[in-house]
Amino acid sequence: MRSILEFAEKVTLAAYTVQPSDLDLLRSHGLDDETIFDVVEIVGFFNSA
């Protein structure tokens, strides 16, 4: 869970710095690409409000 929150913070504060290694870390915690996309989508939704 902590890795998801840290990723969400990174997407919020500096999305341009997200690297493939960030995605690999999430995958190593059991997230698939669809779930990672969901995280990014939700973060983007809340940041646009």
C-alpha positions in Angstrom: 0.0 0.0 0.0 2.8 2.4 0.9 4.3 2.0 -2.6 1.0 3.0 -4.2 0.8 6.1 -2.0 4.4 7.1 -2.8 3.7 6.6 -6.5 0.5 8.7 -6.3 2.5 11.5 -4.6 5.1 11.3 -7.3 2.5 11.5 -10.0 0.9 14.5 -8.2 4.0 16.5 -7.6 6.3 15.6 -10.6 4.6 13.3 -13.1 7.3 14.0 -15.6 9.8 12.2 -13.4 8.0 8.9 -13.4 10.3 6.2 -14.8 9.8 2.6 -15.9 11.5 1.5 -12.7 8.6 3.1 -10.7 6.1 0.9 -12.6 8.4 -2.1 -12.1 8.3 -1.5 -8.3 4.5 -1.4 -8.3 4.5 -4.6 -10.4 6.8 -6.3 -7.9 4.2 -5.6 -5.3 1.6 -7.5 -7.3 -0.1 -4.7 -9.3 -0.8 -5.3 -12.9 -0.8 -2.6 -15.6 -4.6 -2.1 -15.4 -4.4 -1.4 -11.7 -1.5 1.0 -12.2 -3.5 2.8 -14.8 -6.4 3.0 -12.4 -4.1 4.6 -9.8 -2.9 7.2 -12.3 -6.5 7.8 -13.5 -7.8 8.4 -9.9 -4.9 10.6 -9.0 -5.4 12.7 -12.1 -9.1 13.0 -11.4 -8.6 14.2 -7.8 -5.8 16.6 -8.9 -8.1 18.2 -11.5 -10.7 19.1 -8.9 
